[in-house]
Amino acid sequence: MITTLKKASFRHGYLIITAAWLYTLSYVVSNYWEYNSSPQHVQYKIQQQLNKKEEKFNKIITDTVLVSSLINDSAKSPEKNKLIDESFGFFIYSDADTSKPLLAYWNSNKYYTEPEDIQRNDGSYFLNHQNGSFELVKKTIHLPKQNVFVVGLLPVKWDYFIENKYLISDFDGFPGLDDHYEISSDSSAFQIRTISGKDLFKIKLKEKKYNAGYDLGTIFFRTLAVIFLFFFINAIAIDAADEKNFKQIFALLVFVTVFIRFITYVIPVPFDFSKIPLFDPGIYASNFLHPSLGDLLINAVLVLWLVSFYKFNYKAKIEETVSRKREILAYLNIVILSIICFVFVGVIRSLVLDSKISFDVTNILSLNIYSIISFAILGLLVLIFYNLSHILLQPAVDIKITLPQ
């Protein structure tokens, strides 16, 4: 059997190699491509975004013809619409030489300036408003007939007292970053600078937080790696299994599967499941085997795989005589199937009672992604019971047990 396992491992080695490469690729995506992979990367991405906005602001104010037309309200609609779509606030104040400059143009109601903002000298400043934190850029422009102040409010982080799907407190352009990072004045925090090199503010990782890292790319590649790993295990088991040693191979397959699953319970491999919403016990939790909806899904998939492997690869010996041992086994299987039925009923009952998941199919709007996953789990449980009934009732069919009328 050992020789057979070795040959099968070499024959299907490409699967485990593919799994290893996919797992490695997930680390590359997590650590180098995603903006939240490390504090240094977050610092670089935020500074890069602010600098691009500064460049865009400086490019606009160099066009004195456009600035004059905005003051006189003679700018063409495409030019106005382009400014409205900009990702920062743009203000023009006329009569800059007087003590009370007048607001002549603004591109959005999302931004506002305070009187003290206009009194600042030309330059870049970090400031906090009621709706968030911004970089304020002020420049004085000399037009033919007057001097004007041009002010840019470049959003860094939005803060809303009341949030909804339109108003979300978070770093501008970096969804979810506020869950792990904060603006700080600590000396150990990472400095964000203007395009000219002036210090603006600092960011740091929140206490008792860690990098999320589990973006869609990381989840996709790691999940694919795990799938290829089990393809490898399945291929080896199929090659090694035959009539003589099927039960030993199947027992080894069950042991390997249970051992791998046990490792995922105690060690954050391939994921730290607590970082993934699907594994949030606040959505569903039942017992130590099913502490979350994600764990129930994984367990259902693994059990279906093992049951299907046994059903489609085991070839039972055909015996003509009906022995007492076969008859006892047939009745015992019926009892086991009945017990499994009650276990599955308990799982389904727990899925409904121990969760915050909606199963109200008459109200489609109440359903969400967790409802869909739960329905998928119910489907897996049905398939498991269907295949188990084929396996466990086969001895009763072979000896032609008649049920009492």
Helices and strands as residue ranges (DSSP letters): H 2-11, H 13-28, I 29-33, H 39-61, H 64-71, H 77-84, E 89-94, E 102-106, H 115-118, E 123-129, E 132-142, E 147-158, E 170-171, G 177-179, E 181-184, E 190-193, E 199-205, H 216-240, H 246-266, G 273-275, G 277-279, H 293-313, H 324-353, G 364-366, H 369-398
